Amino acid sequence: MHFVNLIALLAIVQFLCFEYLVGAQRRESGLKAPAMTGHDGFERMYRVQMNALECLVAFLPVLLFVGFSRLEDTK
C-alpha cells in the first residue's frame, strides 16, 4: 500500500509543479489574471495543466480504489 500512496503523492506533486510553471509563464508573458489567451507559451502551459487535471481526476480515484481493494484481498 505504501507504493500506491507514493504514486498518488507523486501525481499530486507533478500537478502542483505544472501549476507553478503556469504561474511563472503568466508572469513572464505579462498576461493579467483573467486573460487566458494572448501568449503562445502561456496557452501551451495552461493546456498542459488542464489536461493533467482532467487525467488526475480519473487517475487518483481508480488508483486508490484498486490499491485499497488489493489490500483487502491480502487480509
All heavy atoms as a GROMACS GRO file, in nm:
protein
  598
    1MET      N    1   0.082  -0.120   0.000
    1MET     CA    2   0.000   0.000   0.000
    1MET      C    3   0.086   0.126   0.000
    1MET      O    4   0.044   0.230  -0.048
    1MET     CB    5  -0.092  -0.004   0.122
    1MET     CG    6  -0.194   0.103   0.122
    1MET     SD    7  -0.298   0.088  -0.023
    1MET     CE    8  -0.366   0.248  -0.029
    2HIS      N    9   0.207   0.114   0.051
    2HIS     CA   10   0.294   0.231   0.055
    2HIS      C   11   0.325   0.282  -0.086
    2HIS      O   12   0.337   0.401  -0.107
    2HIS     CB   13   0.423   0.198   0.129
    2HIS     CG   14   0.401   0.165   0.273
    2HIS    ND1   15   0.355   0.259   0.363
    2HIS    CD2   16   0.417   0.051   0.342
    2HIS    CE1   17   0.344   0.204   0.481
    2HIS    NE2   18   0.381   0.075   0.472
    3PHE      N   19   0.338   0.188  -0.181
    3PHE     CA   20   0.368   0.231  -0.318
    3PHE      C   21   0.250   0.304  -0.380
    3PHE      O   22   0.268   0.398  -0.457
    3PHE     CB   23   0.408   0.111  -0.405
    3PHE     CG   24   0.541   0.054  -0.368
    3PHE    CD1   25   0.551  -0.075  -0.321
    3PHE    CD2   26   0.656   0.131  -0.377
    3PHE    CE1   27   0.674  -0.128  -0.287
    3PHE    CE2   28   0.779   0.080  -0.343
    3PHE     CZ   29   0.788  -0.051  -0.297
    4VAL      N   30   0.129   0.263  -0.348
    4VAL     CA   31   0.010   0.331  -0.400
    4VAL      C   32   0.005   0.474  -0.347
    4VAL      O   33  -0.022   0.569  -0.422
    4VAL     CB   34  -0.118   0.253  -0.363
    4VAL    CG1   35  -0.242   0.330  -0.401
    4VAL    CG2   36  -0.117   0.116  -0.429
    5ASN      N   37   0.030   0.489  -0.218
    5ASN     CA   38   0.033   0.624  -0.161
    5ASN      C   39   0.143   0.709  -0.223
    5ASN      O   40   0.124   0.829  -0.247
    5ASN     CB   41   0.052   0.617  -0.010
    5ASN     CG   42  -0.068   0.559   0.061
    5ASN    OD1   43  -0.178   0.563   0.010
    5ASN    ND2   44  -0.046   0.503   0.178
    6LEU      N   45   0.258   0.650  -0.246
    6LEU     CA   46   0.370   0.722  -0.307
    6LEU      C   47   0.335   0.767  -0.448
    6LEU      O   48   0.362   0.882  -0.486
    6LEU     CB   49   0.496   0.634  -0.309
    6LEU     CG   50   0.619   0.696  -0.372
    6LEU    CD1   51   0.666   0.817  -0.292
    6LEU    CD2   52   0.729   0.594  -0.384
    7ILE      N   53   0.273   0.681  -0.525
    7ILE     CA   54   0.234   0.717  -0.662
    7ILE      C   55   0.130   0.829  -0.661
    7ILE      O   56   0.137   0.923  -0.741
    7ILE     CB   57   0.184   0.593  -0.738
    7ILE    CG1   58   0.300   0.497  -0.762
    7ILE    CG2   59   0.118   0.631  -0.869
    7ILE    CD1   60   0.260   0.362  -0.813
    8ALA      N   61   0.034   0.820  -0.569
    8ALA     CA   62  -0.067   0.926  -0.559
    8ALA      C   63  -0.002   1.058  -0.522
    8ALA      O   64  -0.034   1.163  -0.579
    8ALA     CB   65  -0.173   0.887  -0.456
    9LEU      N   66   0.090   1.055  -0.427
    9LEU     CA   67   0.160   1.177  -0.386
    9LEU      C   68   0.242   1.235  -0.500
    9LEU      O   69   0.242   1.356  -0.522
    9LEU     CB   70   0.248   1.148  -0.265
    9LEU     CG   71   0.325   1.267  -0.210
    9LEU    CD1   72   0.228   1.370  -0.154
    9LEU    CD2   73   0.422   1.221  -0.103
   10LEU      N   74   0.311   1.150  -0.574
   10LEU     CA   75   0.390   1.198  -0.688
   10LEU      C   76   0.302   1.259  -0.797
   10LEU      O   77   0.341   1.358  -0.860
   10LEU     CB   78   0.475   1.084  -0.746
   10LEU     CG   79   0.593   1.040  -0.660
   10LEU    CD1   80   0.660   0.918  -0.723
   10LEU    CD2   81   0.692   1.152  -0.642
   11ALA      N   82   0.186   1.203  -0.820
   11ALA     CA   83   0.094   1.260  -0.919
   11ALA      C   84   0.047   1.398  -0.876
   11ALA      O   85   0.040   1.491  -0.958
   11ALA     CB   86  -0.026   1.167  -0.940
   12ILE      N   87   0.019   1.415  -0.748
   12ILE     CA   88  -0.023   1.546  -0.698
   12ILE      C   89   0.091   1.646  -0.703
   12ILE      O   90   0.072   1.762  -0.741
   12ILE     CB   91  -0.080   1.532  -0.556
   12ILE    CG1   92  -0.211   1.454  -0.562
   12ILE    CG2   93  -0.102   1.668  -0.492
   12ILE    CD1   94  -0.263   1.411  -0.427
   13VAL      N   95   0.212   1.603  -0.670
   13VAL     CA   96   0.328   1.692  -0.676
   13VAL      C   97   0.354   1.735  -0.821
   13VAL      O   98   0.386   1.852  -0.847
   13VAL     CB   99   0.452   1.624  -0.615
   13VAL    CG1  100   0.579   1.698  -0.648
   13VAL    CG2  101   0.435   1.611  -0.464
   14GLN      N  102   0.338   1.642  -0.914
   14GLN     CA  103   0.355   1.678  -1.055
   14GLN      C  104   0.255   1.785  -1.097
   14GLN      O  105   0.290   1.881  -1.165
   14GLN     CB  106   0.338   1.554  -1.143
   14GLN     CG  107   0.354   1.585  -1.291
   14GLN     CD  108   0.324   1.466  -1.378
   14GLN    OE1  109   0.243   1.380  -1.342
   14GLN    NE2  110   0.387   1.461  -1.493
   15PHE      N  111   0.130   1.771  -1.054
   15PHE     CA  112   0.030   1.870  -1.088
   15PHE      C  113   0.062   2.005  -1.025
   15PHE      O  114   0.046   2.109  -1.088
   15PHE     CB  115  -0.110   1.823  -1.044
   15PHE     CG  116  -0.216   1.921  -1.080
   15PHE    CD1  117  -0.255   1.937  -1.212
   15PHE    CD2  118  -0.276   2.000  -0.984
   15PHE    CE1  119  -0.352   2.029  -1.246
   15PHE    CE2  120  -0.373   2.091  -1.018
   15PHE     CZ  121  -0.411   2.106  -1.150
   16LEU      N  122   0.111   2.005  -0.902
   16LEU     CA  123   0.150   2.131  -0.837
   16LEU      C  124   0.266   2.198  -0.910
   16LEU      O  125   0.272   2.321  -0.920
   16LEU     CB  126   0.184   2.106  -0.691
   16LEU     CG  127   0.067   2.067  -0.601
   16LEU    CD1  128   0.117   2.033  -0.462
   16LEU    CD2  129  -0.039   2.174  -0.598
   17CYS      N  130   0.357   2.117  -0.963
   17CYS     CA  131   0.466   2.173  -1.044
   17CYS      C  132   0.412   2.238  -1.171
   17CYS      O  133   0.460   2.343  -1.212
   17CYS     CB  134   0.568   2.065  -1.078
   17CYS     SG  135   0.666   2.010  -0.939
   18PHE      N  136   0.313   2.174  -1.233
   18PHE     CA  137   0.250   2.233  -1.351
   18PHE      C  138   0.185   2.366  -1.316
   18PHE      O  139   0.192   2.462  -1.394
   18PHE     CB  140   0.147   2.138  -1.413
   18PHE     CG  141   0.206   2.018  -1.481
   18PHE    CD1  142   0.130   1.905  -1.500
   18PHE    CD2  143   0.337   2.017  -1.526
   18PHE    CE1  144   0.182   1.794  -1.564
   18PHE    CE2  145   0.391   1.907  -1.589
   18PHE     CZ  146   0.313   1.795  -1.609
   19GLU      N  147   0.119   2.373  -1.200
   19GLU     CA  148   0.058   2.499  -1.157
   19GLU      C  149   0.164   2.608  -1.141
   19GLU      O  150   0.143   2.722  -1.181
   19GLU     CB  151  -0.016   2.480  -1.025
   19GLU     CG  152  -0.145   2.408  -1.037
   19GLU     CD  153  -0.217   2.399  -0.904
   19GLU    OE1  154  -0.160   2.435  -0.799
   19GLU    OE2  155  -0.333   2.357  -0.906
   20TYR      N  156   0.276   2.574  -1.082
   20TYR     CA  157   0.384   2.670  -1.065
   20TYR      C  158   0.435   2.718  -1.201
   20TYR      O  159   0.458   2.838  -1.220
   20TYR     CB  160   0.498   2.609  -0.984
   20TYR     CG  161   0.618   2.698  -0.977
   20TYR    CD1  162   0.620   2.807  -0.891
   20TYR    CD2  163   0.729   2.676  -1.058
   20TYR    CE1  164   0.730   2.891  -0.886
   20TYR    CE2  165   0.838   2.760  -1.054
   20TYR     CZ  166   0.838   2.866  -0.968
   20TYR     OH  167   0.946   2.950  -0.964
   21LEU      N  168   0.452   2.626  -1.295
   21LEU     CA  169   0.502   2.664  -1.427
   21LEU      C  170   0.404   2.753  -1.502
   21LEU      O  171   0.445   2.845  -1.574
   21LEU     CB  172   0.532   2.538  -1.509
   21LEU     CG  173   0.651   2.456  -1.460
   21LEU    CD1  174   0.660   2.325  -1.537
   21LEU    CD2  175   0.780   2.535  -1.470
   22VAL      N  176   0.274   2.730  -1.485
   22VAL     CA  177   0.174   2.817  -1.548
   22VAL      C  178   0.184   2.957  -1.489
   22VAL      O  179   0.180   3.057  -1.561
   22VAL     CB  180   0.032   2.758  -1.531
   22VAL    CG1  181  -0.074   2.861  -1.569
   22VAL    CG2  182   0.017   2.634  -1.615
   23GLY      N  183   0.197   2.967  -1.356
   23GLY     CA  184   0.211   3.098  -1.293
   23GLY      C  185   0.338   3.169  -1.337
   23GLY      O  186   0.336   3.290  -1.362
   24ALA      N  187   0.448   3.095  -1.348
   24ALA     CA  188   0.573   3.155  -1.394
   24ALA      C  189   0.560   3.203  -1.538
   24ALA      O  190   0.609   3.311  -1.573
   24ALA     CB  191   0.687   3.054  -1.382
   25GLN      N  192   0.493   3.126  -1.621
   25GLN     CA  193   0.474   3.167  -1.761
   25GLN      C  194   0.383   3.288  -1.770
   25GLN      O  195   0.404   3.375  -1.854
   25GLN     CB  196   0.415   3.050  -1.841
   25GLN     CG  197   0.409   3.076  -1.989
   25GLN     CD  198   0.546   3.092  -2.051
   25GLN    OE1  199   0.638   3.018  -2.020
   25GLN    NE2  200   0.561   3.188  -2.138
   26ARG      N  201   0.284   3.296  -1.682
   26ARG     CA  202   0.196   3.413  -1.680
   26ARG      C  203   0.275   3.539  -1.644
   26ARG      O  204   0.260   3.643  -1.706
   26ARG     CB  205   0.080   3.394  -1.582
   26ARG     CG  206  -0.018   3.510  -1.584
   26ARG     CD  207  -0.131   3.492  -1.486
   26ARG     NE  208  -0.228   3.392  -1.525
   26ARG     CZ  209  -0.330   3.415  -1.608
   26ARG    NH1  210  -0.346   3.534  -1.662
   26ARG    NH2  211  -0.415   3.320  -1.638
   27ARG      N  212   0.361   3.527  -1.543
   27ARG     CA  213   0.444   3.642  -1.505
   27ARG      C  214   0.540   3.681  -1.617
   27ARG      O  215   0.559   3.799  -1.646
   27ARG     CB  216   0.524   3.610  -1.378
   27ARG     CG  217   0.445   3.620  -1.252
   27ARG     CD  218   0.533   3.609  -1.129
   27ARG     NE  219   0.609   3.484  -1.122
   27ARG     CZ  220   0.561   3.369  -1.075
   27ARG    NH1  221   0.436   3.363  -1.032
   27ARG    NH2  222   0.637   3.262  -1.071
   28GLU      N  223   0.600   3.581  -1.680
   28GLU     CA  224   0.696   3.608  -1.787
   28GLU      C  225   0.629   3.673  -1.908
   28GLU      O  226   0.687   3.762  -1.970
   28GLU     CB  227   0.762   3.476  -1.830
   28GLU     CG  228   0.868   3.492  -1.936
   28GLU     CD  229   0.929   3.359  -1.972
   28GLU    OE1  230   0.967   3.284  -1.880
   28GLU    OE2  231   0.938   3.331  -2.093
   29SER      N  232   0.507   3.629  -1.939
   29SER     CA  233   0.439   3.683  -2.057
   29SER      C  234   0.372   3.818  -2.030
   29SER      O  235   0.342   3.890  -2.123
   29SER     CB  236   0.334   3.583  -2.106
   29SER     OG  237   0.230   3.571  -2.011
   30GLY      N  238   0.347   3.847  -1.902
   30GLY     CA  239   0.284   3.974  -1.868
   30GLY      C  240   0.132   3.973  -1.879
   30GLY      O  241   0.070   4.079  -1.873
   31LEU      N  242   0.072   3.856  -1.895
   31LEU     CA  243  -0.074   3.848  -1.902
   31LEU      C  244  -0.133   3.874  -1.764
   31LEU      O  245  -0.086   3.824  -1.664
   31LEU     CB  246  -0.118   3.709  -1.948
   31LEU     CG  247  -0.101   3.677  -2.096
   31LEU    CD1  248  -0.140   3.533  -2.121
   31LEU    CD2  249  -0.185   3.769  -2.180
   32LYS      N  250  -0.237   3.952  -1.760
   32LYS     CA  251  -0.306   3.979  -1.635
   32LYS      C  252  -0.402   3.863  -1.605
   32LYS      O  253  -0.443   3.789  -1.694
   32LYS     CB  254  -0.382   4.112  -1.642
   32LYS     CG  255  -0.292   4.232  -1.666
   32LYS     CD  256  -0.196   4.249  -1.551
   32LYS     CE  257  -0.104   4.366  -1.580
   32LYS     NZ  258   0.011   4.368  -1.494
   33ALA      N  259  -0.442   3.849  -1.480
   33ALA     CA  260  -0.508   3.729  -1.428
   33ALA      C  261  -0.629   3.678  -1.506
   33ALA      O  262  -0.634   3.560  -1.534
   33ALA     CB  263  -0.545   3.750  -1.283
   34PRO      N  264  -0.728   3.756  -1.545
   34PRO     CA  265  -0.841   3.691  -1.611
   34PRO      C  266  -0.811   3.644  -1.753
   34PRO      O  267  -0.878   3.556  -1.804
   34PRO     CB  268  -0.951   3.797  -1.613
   34PRO     CG  269  -0.901   3.914  -1.537
   34PRO     CD  270  -0.756   3.894  -1.513
   35ALA      N  271  -0.712   3.702  -1.818
   35ALA     CA  272  -0.683   3.667  -1.958
   35ALA      C  273  -0.628   3.525  -1.968
   35ALA      O  274  -0.544   3.484  -1.891
   35ALA     CB  275  -0.583   3.766  -2.016
   36MET      N  276  -0.679   3.450  -2.066
   36MET     CA  277  -0.631   3.314  -2.090
   36MET      C  278  -0.570   3.298  -2.228
   36MET      O  279  -0.522   3.190  -2.260
   36MET     CB  280  -0.747   3.215  -2.076
   36MET     CG  281  -0.804   3.213  -1.938
   36MET     SD  282  -0.678   3.186  -1.816
   36MET     CE  283  -0.730   3.036  -1.748
   37THR      N  284  -0.574   3.401  -2.308
   37THR     CA  285  -0.516   3.396  -2.442
   37THR      C  286  -0.430   3.519  -2.463
   37THR      O  287  -0.442   3.618  -2.392
   37THR     CB  288  -0.625   3.391  -2.550
   37THR    OG1  289  -0.706   3.509  -2.539
   37THR    CG2  290  -0.713   3.269  -2.536
   38GLY      N  291  -0.343   3.509  -2.561
   38GLY     CA  292  -0.262   3.624  -2.595
   38GLY      C  293  -0.114   3.594  -2.602
   38GLY      O  294  -0.038   3.669  -2.663
   39HIS      N  295  -0.070   3.485  -2.541
   39HIS     CA  296   0.072   3.448  -2.545
   39HIS      C  297   0.080   3.297  -2.568
   39HIS      O  298   0.023   3.219  -2.492
   39HIS     CB  299   0.141   3.487  -2.415
   39HIS     CG  300   0.289   3.472  -2.420
   39HIS    ND1  301   0.351   3.357  -2.380
   39HIS    CD2  302   0.386   3.557  -2.462
   39HIS    CE1  303   0.482   3.372  -2.395
   39HIS    NE2  304   0.505   3.492  -2.445
   40ASP      N  305   0.152   3.256  -2.672
   40ASP     CA  306   0.156   3.115  -2.709
   40ASP      C  307   0.215   3.027  -2.600
   40ASP      O  308   0.165   2.918  -2.573
   40ASP     CB  309   0.234   3.096  -2.839
   40ASP     CG  310   0.160   3.148  -2.960
   40ASP    OD1  311   0.036   3.161  -2.952
   40ASP    OD2  312   0.226   3.176  -3.062
   41GLY      N  313   0.322   3.073  -2.536
   41GLY     CA  314   0.385   2.993  -2.431
   41GLY      C  315   0.292   2.969  -2.313
   41GLY      O  316   0.284   2.858  -2.260
   42PHE      N  317   0.222   3.073  -2.274
   42PHE     CA  318   0.128   3.058  -2.164
   42PHE      C  319   0.014   2.965  -2.201
   42PHE      O  320  -0.025   2.880  -2.122
   42PHE     CB  321   0.070   3.193  -2.121
   42PHE     CG  322  -0.043   3.180  -2.023
   42PHE    CD1  323  -0.018   3.146  -1.891
   42PHE    CD2  324  -0.174   3.196  -2.064
   42PHE    CE1  325  -0.123   3.131  -1.802
   42PHE    CE2  326  -0.278   3.182  -1.976
   42PHE     CZ  327  -0.252   3.149  -1.845
   43GLU      N  328  -0.039   2.978  -2.321
   43GLU     CA  329  -0.150   2.893  -2.364
   43GLU      C  330  -0.110   2.747  -2.364
   43GLU      O  331  -0.188   2.660  -2.324
   43GLU     CB  332  -0.200   2.936  -2.501
   43GLU     CG  333  -0.272   3.069  -2.500
   43GLU     CD  334  -0.318   3.112  -2.638
   43GLU    OE1  335  -0.329   3.027  -2.728
   43GLU    OE2  336  -0.343   3.233  -2.655
   44ARG      N  337   0.012   2.717  -2.408
   44ARG     CA  338   0.060   2.578  -2.408
   44ARG      C  339   0.072   2.524  -2.266
   44ARG      O  340   0.029   2.412  -2.237
   44ARG     CB  341   0.195   2.569  -2.478
   44ARG     CG  342   0.186   2.584  -2.626
   44ARG     CD  343   0.321   2.558  -2.692
   44ARG     NE  344   0.318   2.614  -2.824
   44ARG     CZ  345   0.388   2.721  -2.862
   44ARG    NH1  346   0.467   2.783  -2.778
   44ARG    NH2  347   0.377   2.767  -2.985
   45MET      N  348   0.131   2.603  -2.177
   45MET     CA  349   0.147   2.558  -2.039
   45MET      C  350   0.012   2.540  -1.972
   45MET      O  351  -0.008   2.446  -1.894
   45MET     CB  352   0.232   2.657  -1.959
   45MET     CG  353   0.378   2.657  -1.994
   45MET     SD  354   0.456   2.496  -1.979
   45MET     CE  355   0.432   2.462  -1.808
   46TYR      N  356  -0.082   2.626  -2.001
   46TYR     CA  357  -0.215   2.615  -1.942
   46TYR      C  358  -0.286   2.490  -1.991
   46TYR      O  359  -0.353   2.422  -1.914
   46TYR     CB  360  -0.296   2.741  -1.975
   46TYR     CG  361  -0.432   2.742  -1.910
   46TYR    CD1  362  -0.446   2.759  -1.772
   46TYR    CD2  363  -0.547   2.724  -1.985
   46TYR    CE1  364  -0.569   2.758  -1.711
   46TYR    CE2  365  -0.671   2.723  -1.925
   46TYR     CZ  366  -0.682   2.740  -1.788
   46TYR     OH  367  -0.804   2.739  -1.728
   47ARG      N  368  -0.271   2.458  -2.120
   47ARG     CA  369  -0.332   2.335  -2.173
   47ARG      C  370  -0.272   2.212  -2.109
   47ARG      O  371  -0.343   2.115  -2.079
   47ARG     CB  372  -0.316   2.329  -2.325
   47ARG     CG  373  -0.418   2.414  -2.397
   47ARG     CD  374  -0.424   2.379  -2.544
   47ARG     NE  375  -0.295   2.389  -2.609
   47ARG     CZ  376  -0.256   2.491  -2.685
   47ARG    NH1  377  -0.338   2.591  -2.707
   47ARG    NH2  378  -0.138   2.492  -2.741
   48VAL      N  379  -0.140   2.214  -2.086
   48VAL     CA  380  -0.076   2.101  -2.018
   48VAL      C  381  -0.134   2.084  -1.879
   48VAL      O  382  -0.166   1.973  -1.835
   48VAL     CB  383   0.078   2.120  -2.012
   48VAL    CG1  384   0.142   2.022  -1.916
   48VAL    CG2  385   0.140   2.109  -2.150
   49GLN      N  386  -0.149   2.195  -1.807
   49GLN     CA  387  -0.204   2.190  -1.672
   49GLN      C  388  -0.347   2.136  -1.673
   49GLN      O  389  -0.384   2.051  -1.591
   49GLN     CB  390  -0.201   2.328  -1.607
   49GLN     CG  391  -0.260   2.329  -1.468
   49GLN     CD  392  -0.289   2.468  -1.418
   49GLN    OE1  393  -0.297   2.563  -1.495
   49GLN    NE2  394  -0.304   2.481  -1.288
   50MET      N  395  -0.430   2.184  -1.763
   50MET     CA  396  -0.569   2.140  -1.766
   50MET      C  397  -0.581   1.994  -1.810
   50MET      O  398  -0.664   1.919  -1.756
   50MET     CB  399  -0.652   2.229  -1.859
   50MET     CG  400  -0.678   2.367  -1.803
   50MET     SD  401  -0.772   2.362  -1.650
   50MET     CE  402  -0.647   2.401  -1.529
   51ASN      N  403  -0.499   1.950  -1.904
   51ASN     CA  404  -0.501   1.810  -1.943
   51ASN      C  405  -0.458   1.722  -1.826
   51ASN      O  406  -0.514   1.614  -1.805
   51ASN     CB  407  -0.411   1.786  -2.064
   51ASN     CG  408  -0.469   1.841  -2.191
   51ASN    OD1  409  -0.589   1.862  -2.202
   51ASN    ND2  410  -0.383   1.866  -2.289
   52ALA      N  411  -0.357   1.766  -1.752
   52ALA     CA  412  -0.313   1.690  -1.635
   52ALA      C  413  -0.423   1.684  -1.530
   52ALA      O  414  -0.443   1.579  -1.467
   52ALA     CB  415  -0.186   1.752  -1.576
   53LEU      N  416  -0.495   1.792  -1.510
   53LEU     CA  417  -0.604   1.793  -1.414
   53LEU      C  418  -0.714   1.696  -1.455
   53LEU      O  419  -0.767   1.622  -1.372
   53LEU     CB  420  -0.661   1.934  -1.398
   53LEU     CG  421  -0.779   1.950  -1.304
   53LEU    CD1  422  -0.740   1.910  -1.163
   53LEU    CD2  423  -0.830   2.092  -1.308
   54GLU      N  424  -0.749   1.695  -1.584
   54GLU     CA  425  -0.852   1.604  -1.632
   54GLU      C  426  -0.812   1.460  -1.609
   54GLU      O  427  -0.895   1.377  -1.568
   54GLU     CB  428  -0.879   1.628  -1.781
   54GLU     CG  429  -0.946   1.761  -1.810
   54GLU     CD  430  -0.946   1.795  -1.957
   54GLU    OE1  431  -0.893   1.715  -2.038
   54GLU    OE2  432  -1.000   1.901  -1.993
   55CYS      N  433  -0.687   1.428  -1.633
   55CYS     CA  434  -0.640   1.290  -1.611
   55CYS      C  435  -0.629   1.258  -1.463
   55CYS      O  436  -0.656   1.145  -1.421
   55CYS     CB  437  -0.505   1.270  -1.680
   55CYS     SG  438  -0.515   1.273  -1.858
   56LEU      N  439  -0.589   1.355  -1.383
   56LEU     CA  440  -0.573   1.333  -1.239
   56LEU      C  441  -0.706   1.301  -1.173
   56LEU      O  442  -0.713   1.216  -1.084
   56LEU     CB  443  -0.509   1.457  -1.176
   56LEU     CG  444  -0.455   1.446  -1.036
   56LEU    CD1  445  -0.339   1.347  -1.032
   56LEU    CD2  446  -0.409   1.581  -0.986
   57VAL      N  447  -0.812   1.365  -1.217
   57VAL     CA  448  -0.945   1.341  -1.161
   57VAL      C  449  -0.989   1.196  -1.187
   57VAL      O  450  -1.057   1.136  -1.104
   57VAL     CB  451  -1.047   1.441  -1.220
   57VAL    CG1  452  -1.189   1.401  -1.190
   57VAL    CG2  453  -1.018   1.580  -1.169
   58ALA      N  454  -0.949   1.139  -1.297
   58ALA     CA  455  -0.982   0.999  -1.325
   58ALA      C  456  -0.880   0.903  -1.264
   58ALA      O  457  -0.915   0.794  -1.220
   58ALA     CB  458  -0.989   0.978  -1.476
   59PHE      N  459  -0.754   0.943  -1.260
   59PHE     CA  460  -0.646   0.854  -1.219
   59PHE      C  461  -0.646   0.828  -1.068
   59PHE      O  462  -0.634   0.712  -1.025
   59PHE     CB  463  -0.512   0.915  -1.262
   59PHE     CG  464  -0.391   0.841  -1.211
   59PHE    CD1  465  -0.358   0.718  -1.262
   59PHE    CD2  466  -0.311   0.896  -1.113
   59PHE    CE1  467  -0.248   0.650  -1.216
   59PHE    CE2  468  -0.200   0.829  -1.066
   59PHE     CZ  469  -0.168   0.705  -1.117
   60LEU      N  470  -0.657   0.931  -0.987
   60LEU     CA  471  -0.645   0.914  -0.842
   60LEU      C  472  -0.753   0.824  -0.782
   60LEU      O  473  -0.719   0.734  -0.703
   60LEU     CB  474  -0.641   1.049  -0.772
   60LEU     CG  475  -0.508   1.122  -0.776
   60LEU    CD1  476  -0.519   1.255  -0.702
   60LEU    CD2  477  -0.397   1.040  -0.720
   61PRO      N  478  -0.880   0.844  -0.812
   61PRO     CA  479  -0.979   0.753  -0.752
   61PRO      C  480  -0.959   0.607  -0.792
   61PRO      O  481  -0.971   0.517  -0.710
   61PRO     CB  482  -1.113   0.805  -0.804
   61PRO     CG  483  -1.088   0.945  -0.842
   61PRO     CD  484  -0.945   0.951  -0.887
   62VAL      N  485  -0.926   0.583  -0.918
   62VAL     CA  486  -0.904   0.446  -0.964
   62VAL      C  487  -0.781   0.386  -0.895
   62VAL      O  488  -0.784   0.272  -0.848
   62VAL     CB  489  -0.890   0.441  -1.117
   62VAL    CG1  490  -0.845   0.305  -1.164
   62VAL    CG2  491  -1.020   0.481  -1.182
   63LEU      N  492  -0.674   0.464  -0.886
   63LEU     CA  493  -0.553   0.417  -0.820
   63LEU      C  494  -0.580   0.380  -0.675
   63LEU      O  495  -0.542   0.272  -0.629
   63LEU     CB  496  -0.444   0.525  -0.826
   63LEU     CG  497  -0.316   0.495  -0.750
   63LEU    CD1  498  -0.236   0.388  -0.821
   63LEU    CD2  499  -0.235   0.621  -0.732
   64LEU      N  500  -0.646   0.466  -0.603
   64LEU     CA  501  -0.673   0.441  -0.462
   64LEU      C  502  -0.774   0.328  -0.444
   64LEU      O  503  -0.760   0.245  -0.353
   64LEU     CB  504  -0.721   0.569  -0.393
   64LEU     CG  505  -0.615   0.680  -0.390
   64LEU    CD1  506  -0.674   0.806  -0.331
   64LEU    CD2  507  -0.492   0.637  -0.314
   65PHE      N  508  -0.874   0.320  -0.528
   65PHE     CA  509  -0.972   0.211  -0.519
   65PHE      C  510  -0.905   0.076  -0.541
   65PHE      O  511  -0.925  -0.018  -0.464
   65PHE     CB  512  -1.084   0.232  -0.621
   65PHE     CG  513  -1.184   0.120  -0.622
   65PHE    CD1  514  -1.277   0.108  -0.520
   65PHE    CD2  515  -1.183   0.028  -0.724
   65PHE    CE1  516  -1.369   0.004  -0.521
   65PHE    CE2  517  -1.274  -0.077  -0.726
   65PHE     CZ  518  -1.367  -0.089  -0.623
   66VAL      N  519  -0.825   0.066  -0.645
   66VAL     CA  520  -0.757  -0.060  -0.674
   66VAL      C  521  -0.656  -0.092  -0.565
   66VAL      O  522  -0.644  -0.206  -0.521
   66VAL     CB  523  -0.690  -0.056  -0.813
   66VAL    CG1  524  -0.601  -0.176  -0.835
   66VAL    CG2  525  -0.796  -0.048  -0.921
   67GLY      N  526  -0.584   0.008  -0.518
   67GLY     CA  527  -0.486  -0.014  -0.412
   67GLY      C  528  -0.549  -0.064  -0.284
   67GLY      O  529  -0.500  -0.158  -0.221
   68PHE      N  530  -0.661  -0.004  -0.244
   68PHE     CA  531  -0.728  -0.047  -0.122
   68PHE      C  532  -0.796  -0.182  -0.140
   68PHE      O  533  -0.802  -0.262  -0.047
   68PHE     CB  534  -0.830   0.057  -0.074
   68PHE     CG  535  -0.765   0.175  -0.009
   68PHE    CD1  536  -0.788   0.303  -0.057
   68PHE    CD2  537  -0.681   0.160   0.100
   68PHE    CE1  538  -0.729   0.413   0.003
   68PHE    CE2  539  -0.623   0.268   0.161
   68PHE     CZ  540  -0.646   0.395   0.113
   69SER      N  541  -0.848  -0.210  -0.259
   69SER     CA  542  -0.912  -0.341  -0.281
   69SER      C  543  -0.807  -0.452  -0.280
   69SER      O  544  -0.833  -0.561  -0.231
   69SER     CB  545  -0.990  -0.341  -0.411
   69SER     OG  546  -0.905  -0.331  -0.522
   70ARG      N  547  -0.688  -0.425  -0.330
   70ARG     CA  548  -0.580  -0.524  -0.324
   70ARG      C  549  -0.537  -0.548  -0.180
   70ARG      O  550  -0.502  -0.658  -0.142
   70ARG     CB  551  -0.459  -0.480  -0.407
   70ARG     CG  552  -0.484  -0.473  -0.553
   70ARG     CD  553  -0.500  -0.610  -0.611
   70ARG     NE  554  -0.519  -0.598  -0.753
   70ARG     CZ  555  -0.543  -0.698  -0.831
   70ARG    NH1  556  -0.550  -0.819  -0.782
   70ARG    NH2  557  -0.561  -0.681  -0.959
   71LEU      N  558  -0.539  -0.443  -0.101
   71LEU     CA  559  -0.504  -0.454   0.040
   71LEU      C  560  -0.604  -0.542   0.113
   71LEU      O  561  -0.566  -0.627   0.196
   71LEU     CB  562  -0.497  -0.316   0.105
   71LEU     CG  563  -0.458  -0.310   0.251
   71LEU    CD1  564  -0.314  -0.358   0.268
   71LEU    CD2  565  -0.473  -0.170   0.303
   72GLU      N  566  -0.732  -0.530   0.081
   72GLU     CA  567  -0.835  -0.612   0.144
   72GLU      C  568  -0.824  -0.758   0.100
   72GLU      O  569  -0.856  -0.847   0.176
   72GLU     CB  570  -0.974  -0.557   0.108
   72GLU     CG  571  -1.003  -0.422   0.169
   72GLU     CD  572  -1.004  -0.425   0.322
   72GLU    OE1  573  -1.055  -0.524   0.377
   72GLU    OE2  574  -0.957  -0.330   0.382
   73ASP      N  575  -0.778  -0.780  -0.024
   73ASP     CA  576  -0.763  -0.918  -0.074
   73ASP      C  577  -0.654  -0.992  -0.001
   73ASP      O  578  -0.659  -1.115   0.011
   73ASP     CB  579  -0.734  -0.919  -0.225
   73ASP     CG  580  -0.855  -0.876  -0.307
   73ASP    OD1  581  -0.966  -0.878  -0.251
   73ASP    OD2  582  -0.836  -0.842  -0.425
   74THR      N  583  -0.553  -0.923   0.048
   74THR     CA  584  -0.440  -0.990   0.113
   74THR      C  585  -0.469  -1.023   0.257
   74THR      O  586  -0.395  -1.098   0.320
   74THR     CB  587  -0.313  -0.901   0.106
   74THR    OG1  588  -0.339  -0.777   0.172
   74THR    CG2  589  -0.272  -0.878  -0.037
   75LYS      N  590  -0.578  -0.968   0.315
   75LYS     CA  591  -0.610  -0.997   0.456
   75LYS      C  592  -0.682  -1.128   0.472
   75LYS      O  593  -0.745  -1.180   0.392
   75LYS     CB  594  -0.694  -0.883   0.516
   75LYS     CG  595  -0.613  -0.760   0.534
   75LYS     CD  596  -0.697  -0.654   0.603
   75LYS     CE  597  -0.614  -0.531   0.627
   75LYS     NZ  598  -0.687  -0.427   0.696
   0.00000   0.00000   0.00000
